[in-house]
Amino acid sequence: MSGFVALLVVLFVCAYAAGAAAGPVAPGIRPGVQPSGPQQPAGGDGMADMGGM
């Protein structure tokens, strides 16, 4: 049983390290950092250019 718990701890540590190395994957996930992409106009829902889909 203790071997199983040790394996879970090792897997958790490896997954945490991989996530910390990859960093955030979504734009704007860090507070205070503005995305550098194009901004949507105020009041728009961003779907105006989706007519062909």
Distance bins in CASP14 RR format, pairs under 12 A and 6 or more apart:
PFRMAT RR
TARGET T0000
AUTHOR 0000-0000-0000
RMODE 2
METHOD distances of the structure
MODEL  1
1 7 0 0 0 0 0 1 0 0 0 0 0
1 8 0 0 0 0 0 1 0 0 0 0 0
2 8 0 0 0 0 0 1 0 0 0 0 0
2 9 0 0 0 0 0 1 0 0 0 0 0
3 9 0 0 0 0 1 0 0 0 0 0 0
3 10 0 0 0 0 1 0 0 0 0 0 0
3 11 0 0 0 0 0 1 0 0 0 0 0
4 10 0 0 0 0 0 1 0 0 0 0 0
4 11 0 0 0 0 0 1 0 0 0 0 0
5 11 0 0 0 0 0 1 0 0 0 0 0
5 12 0 0 0 0 0 1 0 0 0 0 0
6 12 0 0 0 0 0 1 0 0 0 0 0
6 13 0 0 0 0 0 1 0 0 0 0 0
7 13 0 0 0 0 0 1 0 0 0 0 0
7 14 0 0 0 0 0 1 0 0 0 0 0
8 14 0 0 0 0 0 1 0 0 0 0 0
8 15 0 0 0 0 0 1 0 0 0 0 0
9 15 0 0 0 0 0 1 0 0 0 0 0
9 16 0 0 0 0 0 1 0 0 0 0 0
10 16 0 0 0 0 0 1 0 0 0 0 0
10 17 0 0 0 0 0 1 0 0 0 0 0
11 17 0 0 0 0 0 1 0 0 0 0 0
11 18 0 0 0 0 0 1 0 0 0 0 0
12 18 0 0 0 0 0 1 0 0 0 0 0
12 19 0 0 0 0 0 1 0 0 0 0 0
13 19 0 0 0 0 0 1 0 0 0 0 0
13 20 0 0 0 0 0 1 0 0 0 0 0
14 20 0 0 0 0 0 1 0 0 0 0 0
14 21 0 0 0 0 0 1 0 0 0 0 0
15 21 0 0 0 0 0 1 0 0 0 0 0
15 22 0 0 0 0 0 1 0 0 0 0 0
16 22 0 0 0 0 0 1 0 0 0 0 0
16 23 0 0 0 0 0 1 0 0 0 0 0
17 23 0 0 0 0 0 1 0 0 0 0 0
19 25 0 0 0 0 1 0 0 0 0 0 0
22 29 0 0 0 0 0 1 0 0 0 0 0
23 29 0 0 0 0 1 0 0 0 0 0 0
23 30 0 0 0 0 1 0 0 0 0 0 0
24 30 1 0 0 1 0 0 0 0 0 0 0
24 31 0 0 0 0 0 1 0 0 0 0 0
24 33 0 0 0 0 1 0 0 0 0 0 0
24 35 0 0 0 0 0 1 0 0 0 0 0
26 33 0 0 0 0 0 1 0 0 0 0 0
26 35 0 0 0 0 1 0 0 0 0 0 0
27 33 0 0 0 0 1 0 0 0 0 0 0
27 34 0 0 0 0 1 0 0 0 0 0 0
27 35 1 0 1 0 0 0 0 0 0 0 0
27 36 0 0 0 0 1 0 0 0 0 0 0
27 37 1 0 0 1 0 0 0 0 0 0 0
27 38 0 0 0 0 0 1 0 0 0 0 0
27 39 0 0 0 0 0 1 0 0 0 0 0
28 34 1 0 0 1 0 0 0 0 0 0 0
28 35 1 0 1 0 0 0 0 0 0 0 0
28 36 0 0 0 0 0 1 0 0 0 0 0
28 37 0 0 0 0 0 1 0 0 0 0 0
29 35 0 0 0 0 1 0 0 0 0 0 0
38 46 0 0 0 0 0 1 0 0 0 0 0
38 49 0 0 0 0 0 1 0 0 0 0 0
39 46 0 0 0 0 0 1 0 0 0 0 0
40 46 1 0 1 0 0 0 0 0 0 0 0
40 47 0 0 0 0 1 0 0 0 0 0 0
40 48 0 0 0 0 1 0 0 0 0 0 0
40 49 0 0 0 0 0 1 0 0 0 0 0
41 47 0 0 0 0 0 1 0 0 0 0 0
41 48 0 0 0 0 1 0 0 0 0 0 0
41 49 0 0 0 0 0 1 0 0 0 0 0
47 53 0 0 0 0 1 0 0 0 0 0 0
END
